[in-house]
Amino acid sequence: MDHSHSATDRNVEFQHRLAAQLNTHANGVAERWVGSCRRDLLDHIVVLNERHLKRLLSEYVRYHHEDRTHLGLGKGTPEGRIRSQASGRVLSQERLGGLHHRYNRAA
């Protein structure tokens, strides 16, 4: 039986591994989402308080899934946004208080 590492040493090593797994820098998907959220929203807004931040993040999540195109989805959206008509008048809908827009063609 190897007694070279005490139970405390093994516990500390385990905690370091666990912390690395939980760290957003160790999770590429979370890191990309946070980066997108910062570039698309938070770098352009002054957050007033926690309630304001929660509302902004809720709106951003909706925008991210319904309107923001993703290269990994062939420029589609996670919600499967249907492409509009090929011709016709273009309509603009504000998203995130006018920071971004969704464009559709009139039917």
Secondary structure, 3 states (H helix, E strand, C coil): CCCCCCHHHHHHHHHHHHHHHHCHHHCHHHHHHHHHHHHHCHHHCCCCCHHHHHHHHHHHHHHHHHCCCEHHHCCECCCCCCCCCCCCCEEEEEEHHHCEEEEEECC
